[in-house]
Amino acid sequence: MLGRSLKNRLFVFTGNDQLSLLLEVVQPGSPISPLEVLGRTDTPPIADVSLPRLLTTAGSLRGSLAVVLPLHFFETVSVSLPAIPDGAIAQALPYQLAKLVPLPISDYIYDWQITERLRDSLQLMVYLYPAKDFEKIKASLPSGRLEIKYLEADVFAACALLEKEQRLSADHASLIILIWQNHISLAVYDHNRLALVRTIKVAQPPPATEKTALEQTVAEQTEIVQADSTPLAAEVETTLTDLLEPDLSMESIVGDFTPAADQTAVDAHGWASDDDAELLMAGWDILNPGGSSNDIPLASAPPPKIASTAEDCRRNYCRQVVLEIMRTRDYYVSVMKGRPINQIYLGSSDGLRQELKSDNIEFLGLDLLPLAGENDPDSESFPSLLRALALGAGIR
């Protein structure tokens, strides 16, 4: 039996904020291909040492390399151009980007996608990656043996997997949410393209089964009191800021707008009950009248309840995730006038998906479908989200 062609082998370099992986897609083009782990390191993929360590562990490799990174490792910019031929975009785009990005355009490598074609303009989403970081990746590769096939954000690999599995409908839009440790990537897929992309920063608290710092401190001091039979001499100072208020920032969102809350739409979806009206109105706070499409300050979300336990922290976090899902959906449908979103795919641990479903599914009105299969054979080795992205990268 003949082995795989060396020059046709496909490797994937991916990771999150805490982990980097080098994988081989055993059967490129198949959404159920086995994945072989060639290397793993407990550093993020943007760290200088990550890829060299992985290549040293993997040994001699030859073939193509796909690099798939979370969206928050990129800068994203919404750009409007006059209605010009597609072939002229490459010449016109640098002049527009130079006005929008903080560094010289030569400091980035970038690619773009047309998100909307209007009669007199083109709307683009541009994805920028630091050129120096890309050159470090190239410099780490063995000369003449590994070639970078492409560098892409997580949402593209996720869409590729869903397309290959024929889970994206042509009749309506779909929302894809990818949950990382400290960020969330959100994308609306409609008319065979990513029509809206955004990333937010919100830290994921520990599972409810783990004690928070406050609980641990109280428990330890209770043990001291019981052991010494004397009262504690001083109060314990514990800052709850990190537990209560996720650090939110929207990196990008498509389109200029001047919104108005549509009560008819609210009634039609049945969202304005006593329990969820607060969520709905907070969702509309994202719509900043007169704001720039690339600089949208988020209004404060409803203040979470005091989180004195890990369970409270998880509940507040799940509430914030649902809020961002609703913001994205409502903005796309009501402001961008997109088609209704009838599917929501969630890339995360299955435990978190169940947490979100148990307490918040009534706010969404739709089920949260798993991005990857429920019975992930590699779940013990590495996160299922990374497996899904690696498979999506290997499908093309």
Backbone hydrogen bonds in HBPLUS format (Angstrom, degrees):
<---DONOR---> <-ACCEPTOR-->    atom                        ^
c    i                          cat <-CA-CA->   ^        H-A-AA   ^      H-
h    n   atom  resd res      DA  || num        DHA   H-A  angle D-A-AA Bond
n    s   type  num  typ     dist DA aas  dist angle  dist       angle   num
A0008-ASN N   A0005-SER O   3.16 MM   3  5.29 142.5  2.31 101.1 111.9     1
A0009-ARG N   A0006-LEU O   3.37 MM   3  5.50 168.0  2.39 107.0 109.5     2
A0064-SER N   A0009-ARG O   2.94 MM  55  6.34 165.8  1.96 164.9 165.4     3
A0025-VAL N   A0010-LEU O   3.04 MM  15  5.78 159.7  2.08 154.3 160.8     4
A0011-PHE N   A0064-SER O   2.84 MM  53  6.13 164.1  1.86 159.0 164.4     5
A0066-ALA N   A0011-PHE O   2.79 MM  55  6.20 162.6  1.82 155.5 159.8     6
A0012-VAL N   A0023-LEU O   2.80 MM  11  5.14 156.9  1.85 141.3 147.5     7
A0023-LEU N   A0012-VAL O   2.91 MM  11  5.14 166.8  1.92 150.1 154.2     8
A0013-PHE N   A0066-ALA O   2.84 MM  53  6.21 162.0  1.87 163.0 169.0     9
A0068-VAL N   A0013-PHE O   3.07 MM  55  6.39 158.1  2.12 154.1 160.8    10
A0014-THR N   A0021-LEU O   3.12 MM   7  5.47 160.3  2.17 148.3 154.5    11
A0021-LEU N   A0014-THR O   2.81 MM   7  5.47 165.8  1.83 157.6 156.7    12
A0016-ASN N   A0019-LEU O   2.85 MM   3  5.33 145.3  1.97 143.5 154.6    13
A0020-SER N   A0041-THR O   2.93 MM  21  5.36 153.0  2.01 161.8 166.2    14
A0041-THR N   A0020-SER O   3.09 MM  21  5.36 157.2  2.14 146.8 150.2    15
A0022-LEU N   A0039-GLY O   3.04 MM  17  5.08 157.1  2.10 142.3 139.8    16
A0038-LEU N   A0022-LEU O   2.80 MM  16  5.46 156.0  1.86 156.2 162.9    17
A0039-GLY N   A0022-LEU O   3.27 MM  17  5.08 135.5  2.48 143.4 140.5    18
A0024-GLU N   A0036-GLU O   2.86 MM  12  5.08 147.7  1.97 139.3 150.0    19
A0036-GLU N   A0024-GLU O   3.00 MM  12  5.08 165.7  2.02 145.9 150.2    20
A0026-VAL N   A0034-PRO O   3.13 MM   8  5.64 161.4  2.16 161.2 164.1    21
A0030-SER N   A0027-GLN O   3.15 MM   3  5.94 153.9  2.22 149.1 150.8    22
A0029-GLY N   A0394-GLY O   2.70 MM 365  5.82 139.4  1.86 131.6 143.8    23
A0033-SER N   A0030-SER O   3.33 MM   3  5.21 154.3  2.40 110.9 108.2    24
A0047-ALA N   A0044-PRO O   3.04 MM   3  5.58 162.5  2.07 117.3 123.0    25
A0050-SER N   A0047-ALA O   3.19 MM   3  5.55 151.9  2.28 110.8 118.4    26
A0053-ARG N   A0049-VAL O   3.11 MM   4  6.11 157.7  2.16 149.9 156.1    27
A0054-LEU N   A0050-SER O   3.06 MM   4  6.32 160.2  2.10 153.4 159.2    28
A0055-LEU N   A0051-LEU O   2.91 MM   4  6.11 162.1  1.95 160.8 165.0    29
A0056-THR N   A0052-PRO O   3.01 MM   4  6.14 151.5  2.09 143.8 151.4    30
A0057-THR N   A0053-ARG O   3.04 MM   4  6.31 155.3  2.10 147.8 154.1    31
A0058-ALA N   A0054-LEU O   2.93 MM   4  6.12 152.2  2.01 146.0 154.1    32
A0059-GLY N   A0055-LEU O   3.08 MM   4  6.12 140.3  2.24 142.6 150.2    33
A0063-GLY N   A0145-ARG O   2.85 MM  82  6.32 155.8  1.91 160.7 163.8    34
A0147-GLU N   A0063-GLY O   3.18 MM  84  6.63 150.9  2.27 146.9 155.4    35
A0065-LEU N   A0147-GLU O   2.81 MM  82  5.84 154.8  1.88 147.5 147.0    36
A0149-LYS N   A0065-LEU O   2.66 MM  84  5.45 163.7  1.69 141.0 147.0    37
A0067-VAL N   A0150-TYR O   2.96 MM  83  6.27 171.7  1.97 161.7 164.4    38
A0152-GLU N   A0067-VAL O   2.94 MM  85  6.41 160.7  1.98 164.4 170.1    39
A0069-LEU N   A0152-GLU O   3.11 MM  83  6.54 160.6  2.15 160.5 165.3    40
A0154-ASP N   A0069-LEU O   2.85 MM  85  5.59 122.3  2.19 151.4 152.6    41
A0073-PHE N   A0070-PRO O   3.02 MM   3  5.82 167.7  2.03 124.7 128.6    42
A0074-PHE N   A0071-LEU O   2.98 MM   3  5.55 164.8  2.00 119.8 124.6    43
A0075-GLU N   A0128-LEU O   2.92 MM  53  5.03 166.5  1.94 145.5 150.1    44
A0128-LEU N   A0075-GLU O   2.76 MM  53  5.03 173.3  1.76 161.1 162.4    45
A0077-VAL N   A0126-VAL O   2.98 MM  49  5.19 154.9  2.05 143.3 151.0    46
A0126-VAL N   A0077-VAL O   2.85 MM  49  5.19 171.6  1.86 155.4 158.3    47
A0079-VAL N   A0124-LEU O   2.92 MM  45  5.08 164.6  1.95 141.2 146.3    48
A0124-LEU N   A0079-VAL O   2.76 MM  45  5.08 169.9  1.77 163.1 165.2    49
A0081-LEU N   A0122-LEU O   2.88 MM  41  5.12 164.4  1.91 151.2 156.5    50
A0122-LEU N   A0081-LEU O   2.70 MM  41  5.12 157.8  1.75 149.8 154.6    51
A0084-ILE N   A0082-PRO O   2.79 MM   2  5.75 106.9  2.34 119.8 103.3    52
A0083-ALA N   A0120-ASP O   3.28 MM  37  4.98 136.0  2.49 105.5 101.0    53
A0088-ALA N   A0085-PRO O   2.92 MM   3  5.49 157.7  1.97 117.0 124.1    54
A0089-ILE N   A0086-ASP O   3.23 MM   3  5.49 164.7  2.26 109.7 114.4    55
A0091-GLN N   A0088-ALA O   3.24 MM   3  5.52 132.7  2.47 102.3 113.8    56
A0092-ALA N   A0088-ALA O   3.18 MM   4  6.43 152.8  2.25 150.1 157.9    57
A0093-LEU N   A0089-ILE O   2.82 MM   4  5.66 159.7  1.86 163.4 165.5    58
A0096-GLN N   A0093-LEU O   3.01 MM   3  5.33 122.6  2.35 108.7 122.9    59
A0097-LEU N   A0093-LEU O   2.94 MM   4  6.16 164.8  1.96 163.8 168.9    60
A0098-ALA N   A0094-PRO O   2.99 MM   4  6.04 153.3  2.06 144.7 150.8    61
A0099-LYS N   A0096-GLN O   3.17 MM   3  5.53 144.4  2.30 105.2 114.6    62
A0100-LEU N   A0097-LEU O   2.84 MM   3  5.09 147.0  1.95 108.8 119.5    63
A0101-VAL N   A0097-LEU O   3.02 MM   4  6.07 152.8  2.10 175.1 174.0    64
A0107-ASP N   A0104-PRO O   2.88 MM   3  5.61 166.1  1.90 123.3 128.0    65
A0108-TYR N   A0105-ILE O   3.17 MM   3  5.67 162.8  2.20 117.0 119.0    66
A0131-ALA N   A0107-ASP O   2.81 MM  24  5.33 172.4  1.82 129.2 131.0    67
A0109-ILE N   A0129-TYR O   2.89 MM  20  5.43 160.5  1.93 159.2 165.2    68
A0129-TYR N   A0109-ILE O   2.87 MM  20  5.43 161.6  1.90 162.2 166.7    69
A0111-ASP N   A0127-TYR O   3.05 MM  16  5.45 149.4  2.15 144.6 153.9    70
A0127-TYR N   A0111-ASP O   2.82 MM  16  5.45 166.1  1.83 160.1 165.0    71
A0113-GLN N   A0125-MET O   2.93 MM  12  5.38 143.8  2.07 143.0 154.6    72
A0125-MET N   A0113-GLN O   2.92 MM  12  5.38 158.2  1.96 154.6 161.8    73
A0115-THR N   A0123-GLN O   2.79 MM   8  5.57 150.5  1.87 144.4 153.6    74
A0116-GLU N   A0123-GLN O   3.36 MM   7  5.02 154.0  2.43 134.2 132.0    75
A0123-GLN N   A0116-GLU O   2.89 MM   7  5.02 169.8  1.90 159.8 158.8    76
A0118-LEU N   A0121-SER O   2.92 MM   3  5.14 158.6  1.96 159.7 162.5    77
A0134-PHE N   A0130-PRO O   3.14 MM   4  6.49 154.4  2.21 150.1 157.7    78
A0135-GLU N   A0131-ALA O   2.91 MM   4  6.17 155.2  1.97 151.2 157.8    79
A0136-LYS N   A0132-LYS O   3.11 MM   4  6.32 143.1  2.26 136.1 145.4    80
A0137-ILE N   A0133-ASP O   3.18 MM   4  6.50 149.0  2.28 141.7 149.0    81
A0138-LYS N   A0134-PHE O   3.05 MM   4  6.41 162.4  2.09 151.4 155.4    82
A0139-ALA N   A0135-GLU O   2.86 MM   4  6.01 156.0  1.92 146.0 152.9    83
A0140-SER N   A0136-LYS O   3.11 MM   4  6.25 132.6  2.35 137.1 147.9    84
A0140-SER N   A0137-ILE O   3.15 MM   3  5.26 135.7  2.36  98.3 110.3    85
A0141-LEU N   A0138-LYS O   3.17 MM   3  5.47 149.8  2.27 106.1 114.5    86
A0145-ARG N   A0142-PRO O   3.15 MM   3  5.64 166.5  2.17 134.5 134.7    87
A0156-PHE N   A0153-ALA O   3.17 MM   3  5.87 141.7  2.33 118.1 126.7    88
A0158-ALA N   A0154-ASP O   2.99 MM   4  6.25 159.5  2.04 155.9 162.3    89
A0159-CYS N   A0155-VAL O   3.01 MM   4  6.12 155.7  2.07 138.1 144.3    90
A0160-ALA N   A0156-PHE O   2.95 MM   4  6.16 155.7  2.01 146.7 153.6    91
A0161-LEU N   A0157-ALA O   3.08 MM   4  6.34 155.1  2.15 146.7 152.2    92
A0162-LEU N   A0158-ALA O   3.08 MM   4  6.37 165.2  2.10 150.9 154.6    93
A0163-GLU N   A0159-CYS O   2.82 MM   4  5.97 156.3  1.87 152.7 159.5    94
A0164-LYS N   A0160-ALA O   2.98 MM   4  6.12 162.4  2.01 145.7 150.5    95
A0165-GLU N   A0161-LEU O   3.03 MM   4  6.24 151.1  2.12 147.3 155.1    96
A0167-ARG N   A0162-LEU O   2.92 MM   5  5.27 178.2  1.92 159.1 159.0    97
A0166-GLN N   A0163-GLU O   2.92 MM   3  4.87 156.3  1.98 103.3 110.4    98
A0173-ALA N   A0340-PRO O   3.07 MM 167  5.95 156.8  2.13 155.1 154.3    99
A0342-ASN N   A0173-ALA O   3.11 MM 169  6.32 149.0  2.21 162.5 158.7   100
A0174-SER N   A0189-TYR O   2.95 MM  15  5.20 160.0  1.99 148.2 154.8   101
A0189-TYR N   A0174-SER O   2.79 MM  15  5.20 162.8  1.82 156.9 161.8   102
A0175-LEU N   A0343-GLN O   2.87 MM 168  6.19 166.6  1.89 153.5 157.0   103
A0345-TYR N   A0175-LEU O   2.81 MM 170  6.25 162.1  1.85 164.7 170.1   104
A0176-ILE N   A0187-ALA O   2.81 MM  11  5.22 167.4  1.82 160.9 165.1   105
A0187-ALA N   A0176-ILE O   2.97 MM  11  5.22 147.1  2.08 147.4 155.5   106
A0177-ILE N   A0345-TYR O   2.82 MM 168  6.18 165.1  1.84 167.2 172.4   107
A0347-GLY N   A0177-ILE O   2.71 MM 170  6.07 167.8  1.72 164.5 168.4   108
A0178-LEU N   A0185-SER O   2.86 MM   7  5.04 164.1  1.89 150.3 155.2   109
A0185-SER N   A0178-LEU O   2.89 MM   7  5.04 167.1  1.91 151.3 154.0   110
A0179-ILE N   A0347-GLY O   2.92 MM 168  6.14 170.3  1.93 170.4 170.3   111
A0180-TRP N   A0183-HIS O   2.86 MM   3  5.14 159.3  1.90 156.2 159.6   112
A0204-GLN N   A0181-GLN O   2.81 MM  23  5.41 156.0  1.87 172.5 169.2   113
A0202-VAL N   A0182-ASN O   2.96 MM  20  5.23 135.6  2.16 116.2 127.9   114
A0184-ILE N   A0200-ILE O   2.95 MM  16  5.43 151.3  2.03 150.4 154.5   115
A0200-ILE N   A0184-ILE O   3.04 MM  16  5.43 157.4  2.09 150.1 157.1   116
A0186-LEU N   A0198-ARG O   2.88 MM  12  5.36 168.9  1.89 170.5 167.2   117
A0198-ARG N   A0186-LEU O   2.95 MM  12  5.36 158.7  1.99 155.7 156.3   118
A0188-VAL N   A0196-LEU O   2.80 MM   8  5.06 156.5  1.86 145.8 151.9   119
A0195-ALA N   A0188-VAL O   2.80 MM   7  5.64 135.2  2.00 154.7 168.2   120
A0190-ASP N   A0193-ARG O   2.87 MM   3  5.57 157.6  1.92 165.0 168.6   121
A0193-ARG N   A0190-ASP O   3.18 MM   3  5.57 134.9  2.39 108.3 119.2   122
A0251-GLU N   A0199-THR O   3.13 MM  52  5.72 166.3  2.15 161.6 165.9   123
A0210-GLU N   A0207-PRO O   2.92 MM   3  5.65 166.3  1.94 123.3 127.9   124
A0216-GLN N   A0212-THR O   2.91 MM   4  6.12 164.2  1.94 155.2 159.9   125
A0217-THR N   A0213-ALA O   2.93 MM   4  6.07 159.2  1.98 144.7 150.4   126
A0218-VAL N   A0214-LEU O   2.94 MM   4  6.16 166.9  1.96 155.0 158.4   127
A0219-ALA N   A0215-GLU O   2.87 MM   4  6.02 159.5  1.91 148.9 155.1   128
A0220-GLU N   A0216-GLN O   2.89 MM   4  6.09 161.0  1.92 150.2 155.2   129
A0221-GLN N   A0217-THR O   2.96 MM   4  6.17 161.0  1.99 150.6 155.8   130
A0222-THR N   A0218-VAL O   2.88 MM   4  6.03 146.1  1.99 144.5 154.2   131
A0223-GLU N   A0219-ALA O   3.04 MM   4  6.33 153.1  2.12 146.0 152.4   132
A0224-ILE N   A0220-GLU O   3.08 MM   4  6.44 148.1  2.19 141.2 150.0   133
A0225-VAL N   A0221-GLN O   2.94 MM   4  6.23 160.2  1.98 148.1 152.7   134
A0226-GLN N   A0222-THR O   2.94 MM   4  6.19 163.3  1.97 150.3 154.9   135
A0227-ALA N   A0223-GLU O   2.92 MM   4  6.07 148.6  2.02 143.0 151.8   136
A0228-ASP N   A0224-ILE O   2.87 MM   4  6.02 163.8  1.90 156.5 160.0   137
A0229-SER N   A0225-VAL O   2.67 MM   4  5.28 139.9  1.83 143.1 153.0   138
A0243-LEU N   A0240-LEU O   2.92 MM   3  5.19 128.9  2.18 105.0 119.7   139
A0244-LEU N   A0240-LEU O   2.91 MM   4  6.03 141.6  2.06 156.6 168.8   140
A0244-LEU N   A0241-THR O   3.19 MM   3  5.23 128.0  2.47  95.6 108.8   141
A0245-GLU N   A0241-THR O   3.07 MM   4  5.85 177.5  2.07 158.1 158.8   142
A0266-VAL N   A0262-ASP O   3.14 MM   4  6.53 151.2  2.23 144.3 152.9   143
A0267-ASP N   A0263-GLN O   2.90 MM   4  6.18 163.1  1.93 154.3 157.0   144
A0268-ALA N   A0264-THR O   2.93 MM   4  6.13 156.6  1.99 148.6 155.5   145
A0269-HIS N   A0265-ALA O   3.12 MM   4  6.30 147.6  2.23 144.9 151.5   146
A0270-GLY N   A0266-VAL O   2.97 MM   4  6.07 123.4  2.30 140.6 156.4   147
A0271-TRP N   A0266-VAL O   3.45 MM   5  5.85 159.0  2.50 148.5 151.6   148
A0270-GLY N   A0267-ASP O   3.19 MM   3  4.99 138.2  2.38  91.9 103.8   149
A0273-SER N   A0271-TRP O   2.88 MM   2  5.83 139.9  2.04 100.0  92.2   150
A0277-ALA N   A0273-SER O   2.98 MM   4  5.64 128.8  2.25 154.4 160.2   151
A0279-LEU N   A0276-ASP O   3.09 MM   3  5.17 117.7  2.49  98.2 112.8   152
A0280-LEU N   A0276-ASP O   3.03 MM   4  6.35 162.1  2.06 155.5 160.3   153
A0281-MET N   A0277-ALA O   2.98 MM   4  6.19 172.1  1.99 156.7 157.4   154
A0282-ALA N   A0278-GLU O   3.06 MM   4  6.15 154.8  2.12 141.9 149.4   155
A0283-GLY N   A0279-LEU O   2.88 MM   4  6.12 142.2  2.02 142.8 153.9   156
A0283-GLY N   A0280-LEU O   2.95 MM   3  4.97 119.0  2.33  93.3 109.5   157
A0284-TRP N   A0280-LEU O   3.11 MM   4  6.57 143.9  2.25 146.1 155.5   158
A0285-ASP N   A0282-ALA O   3.08 MM   3  5.06 139.0  2.26  95.1 107.2   159
A0286-ILE N   A0283-GLY O   3.43 MM   3  6.09 165.3  2.45 111.7 115.5   160
A0287-LEU N   A0284-TRP O   2.99 MM   3  5.64 157.5  2.04 118.4 124.6   161
A0291-GLY N   A0288-ASN O   2.93 MM   3  5.41 159.3  1.97 145.4 144.4   162
A0295-ASP N   A0292-SER O   3.30 MM   3  5.18 164.5  2.32 101.8 106.4   163
A0313-CYS N   A0309-THR O   3.10 MM   4  6.45 157.8  2.15 149.0 155.0   164
A0314-ARG N   A0310-ALA O   2.97 MM   4  6.23 159.4  2.01 151.1 155.9   165
A0315-ARG N   A0311-GLU O   2.99 MM   4  6.21 156.4  2.05 145.2 151.9   166
A0316-ASN N   A0312-ASP O   2.93 MM   4  6.19 158.9  1.98 152.3 157.4   167
A0317-TYR N   A0313-CYS O   2.92 MM   4  6.14 155.9  1.98 146.9 154.1   168
A0318-CYS N   A0314-ARG O   2.88 MM   4  6.11 166.3  1.90 154.7 157.6   169
A0319-ARG N   A0315-ARG O   3.00 MM   4  6.18 152.6  2.07 143.2 151.0   170
A0320-GLN N   A0316-ASN O   2.99 MM   4  6.27 149.5  2.08 144.6 152.4   171
A0320-GLN N   A0317-TYR O   3.05 MM   3  5.08 116.4  2.47  95.3 110.7   172
A0321-VAL N   A0317-TYR O   2.97 MM   4  6.33 155.7  2.03 154.3 160.9   173
A0322-VAL N   A0318-CYS O   3.02 MM   4  6.26 164.8  2.05 150.8 154.3   174
A0323-LEU N   A0319-ARG O   2.95 MM   4  6.14 151.2  2.04 142.5 151.0   175
A0324-GLU N   A0320-GLN O   3.04 MM   4  6.35 154.1  2.11 147.8 153.1   176
A0325-ILE N   A0321-VAL O   3.00 MM   4  6.31 150.5  2.08 148.3 157.1   177
A0326-MET N   A0322-VAL O   2.92 MM   4  6.18 161.2  1.96 152.6 157.1   178
A0327-ARG N   A0323-LEU O   2.89 MM   4  6.15 154.7  1.96 147.1 154.7   179
A0328-THR N   A0324-GLU O   3.04 MM   4  6.13 165.2  2.06 145.1 148.5   180
A0329-ARG N   A0325-ILE O   2.98 MM   4  6.16 168.0  1.99 152.1 155.8   181
A0330-ASP N   A0326-MET O   2.87 MM   4  5.90 170.5  1.88 152.2 155.4   182
A0331-TYR N   A0327-ARG O   2.94 MM   4  5.96 156.7  2.00 145.3 152.1   183
A0332-TYR N   A0328-THR O   3.05 MM   4  6.18 164.0  2.08 148.4 152.7   184
A0333-VAL N   A0329-ARG O   3.02 MM   4  6.20 168.3  2.03 155.4 158.5   185
A0334-SER N   A0330-ASP O   2.84 MM   4  5.59 159.7  1.88 144.1 150.9   186
A0335-VAL N   A0331-TYR O   2.95 MM   4  5.06 145.9  2.07 124.8 135.0   187
A0336-MET N   A0331-TYR O   3.02 MM   5  6.46 156.8  2.07 157.6 164.3   188
A0338-GLY N   A0332-TYR O   2.88 MM   6  5.56 165.6  1.90 148.3 147.8   189
A0369-LEU N   A0344-ILE O   2.85 MM  25  6.03 156.9  1.91 172.5 165.0   190
A0346-LEU N   A0369-LEU O   2.75 MM  23  5.95 164.3  1.78 173.1 177.1   191
A0371-LEU N   A0346-LEU O   2.98 MM  25  5.37 146.7  2.09 134.5 127.6   192
A0353-ARG N   A0349-SER O   3.16 MM   4  6.50 160.3  2.20 151.9 157.6   193
A0354-GLN N   A0350-ASP O   3.04 MM   4  6.28 155.4  2.11 147.8 153.5   194
A0355-GLU N   A0351-GLY O   3.04 MM   4  6.34 148.5  2.15 141.6 150.5   195
A0356-LEU N   A0352-LEU O   2.94 MM   4  6.24 163.1  1.97 157.3 160.2   196
A0357-LYS N   A0353-ARG O   3.00 MM   4  6.21 156.8  2.05 146.3 153.0   197
A0358-SER N   A0354-GLN O   2.94 MM   4  6.00 157.9  1.98 148.6 153.9   198
A0360-ASN N   A0356-LEU O   3.13 MM   4  5.70 146.6  2.25 143.8 152.3   199
A0363-PHE N   A0360-ASN O   3.00 MM   3  5.56 143.7  2.13 115.1 124.5   200
A0364-LEU N   A0361-ILE O   3.17 MM   3  5.27 127.0  2.47  97.1 110.1   201
A0365-GLY N   A0361-ILE O   3.06 MM   4  6.22 159.6  2.10 157.7 162.3   202
A0379-SER N   A0376-ASP O   3.27 MM   3  5.34 170.5  2.28 111.8 113.0   203
A0381-SER N   A0378-ASP O   2.84 MM   3  5.22 138.7  2.01 110.7 123.3   204
A0382-PHE N   A0378-ASP O   3.05 MM   4  6.25 164.0  2.07 171.5 176.4   205
A0386-LEU N   A0383-PRO O   3.09 MM   3  5.54 125.0  2.41 107.2 119.1   206
A0387-ARG N   A0383-PRO O   3.29 MM   4  6.72 151.2  2.38 144.2 152.6   207
A0388-ALA N   A0384-SER O   2.95 MM   4  6.23 158.8  2.00 150.7 155.5   208
A0389-LEU N   A0385-LEU O   3.05 MM   4  6.33 158.9  2.09 149.5 154.7   209
A0390-ALA N   A0386-LEU O   2.96 MM   4  6.10 156.9  2.02 145.8 152.1   210
A0391-LEU N   A0387-ARG O   2.97 MM   4  6.23 157.7  2.02 151.3 157.1   211
A0392-GLY N   A0388-ALA O   2.91 MM   4  6.15 155.1  1.97 145.8 153.3   212
A0393-ALA N   A0389-LEU O   2.89 MM   4  6.10 152.6  1.97 146.7 153.8   213
A0394-GLY N   A0390-ALA O   3.03 MM   4  6.23 139.2  2.20 137.9 148.9   214
A0394-GLY N   A0391-LEU O   3.13 MM   3  5.02 123.2  2.46  90.8 105.5   215
A0395-ILE N   A0392-GLY O   3.39 MM   3  5.36 163.8  2.42 101.2 105.9   216
